[in-house]
Amino acid sequence: MKLESVKEAAVTILGIVGPLGGLDVLSLNAGIANGDSDTGDGYQTVLQTNHLSHMLLLSLLWPAVEQAG
């Protein structure tokens, strides 16, 4: 998993919800329990999957959440 995939997902989501007036709900629920290797971004797999990717997605989609009111 790479953080670039999170950025691509955010672009896709914004393309869908933009014309609709914002994002009403955002659930950050993905996670893994173990992973001993590092990601392509250089972070420990569990840290990136469970925390960093969630915060990146939230930061990229937050304007759409605010727009929904």
C-alpha positions as CSV (number, residue, x, y, z in Angstrom):
1,M,0.0,0.0,0.0
2,K,1.2,3.5,-0.9
3,L,-0.1,6.8,0.2
4,E,-0.4,7.7,-3.5
5,S,-3.4,5.3,-3.6
6,V,-5.1,7.2,-0.8
7,K,-4.6,10.4,-2.8
8,E,-6.1,8.8,-5.9
9,A,-9.1,7.6,-3.9
10,A,-9.7,11.1,-2.6
11,V,-9.6,12.5,-6.1
12,T,-12.2,9.9,-7.2
13,I,-14.4,10.6,-4.2
14,L,-14.3,14.3,-4.8
15,G,-15.1,13.9,-8.4
16,I,-18.3,12.0,-7.4
17,V,-19.4,14.1,-4.5
18,G,-18.4,17.6,-5.8
19,P,-21.4,18.1,-8.0
20,L,-23.7,16.8,-5.2
21,G,-22.7,19.5,-2.8
22,G,-20.3,17.8,-0.4
23,L,-19.7,14.6,1.6
24,D,-22.2,13.9,4.3
25,V,-20.4,11.0,6.0
26,L,-16.8,9.8,6.1
27,S,-16.0,6.6,7.9
28,L,-12.3,5.8,8.5
29,N,-12.6,2.1,9.4
30,A,-9.9,0.2,7.6
31,G,-7.2,-1.4,9.6
32,I,-4.8,-4.4,10.0
33,A,-3.5,-6.2,13.0
34,N,0.0,-7.2,11.9
35,G,2.6,-6.4,9.3
36,D,6.3,-6.6,9.9
37,S,7.5,-4.9,6.7
38,D,7.7,-1.3,5.6
39,T,5.5,0.2,3.0
40,G,6.8,1.7,-0.3
41,D,6.6,5.1,1.5
42,G,9.0,3.9,4.2
43,Y,6.6,3.6,7.1
44,Q,5.8,0.5,9.1
45,T,2.8,-1.2,7.5
46,V,0.5,-1.2,10.5
47,L,1.2,2.5,11.2
48,Q,0.6,3.6,7.7
49,T,-2.5,1.5,7.2
50,N,-4.2,2.2,10.5
51,H,-3.2,5.8,11.1
52,L,-1.3,7.7,8.4
53,S,-3.6,6.8,5.5
54,H,-6.7,7.7,7.6
55,M,-5.3,11.1,8.5
56,L,-4.3,11.8,4.9
57,L,-7.7,10.8,3.5
58,L,-9.4,12.9,6.2
59,S,-7.3,16.0,5.4
60,L,-8.0,15.6,1.7
61,L,-11.7,15.1,2.1
62,W,-12.4,17.5,4.9
63,P,-13.3,20.5,2.7
64,A,-16.1,18.3,1.1
65,V,-17.4,17.4,4.6
66,E,-17.5,21.1,5.6
67,Q,-19.3,21.9,2.3
68,A,-22.0,19.4,3.2
69,G,-22.8,21.5,6.2
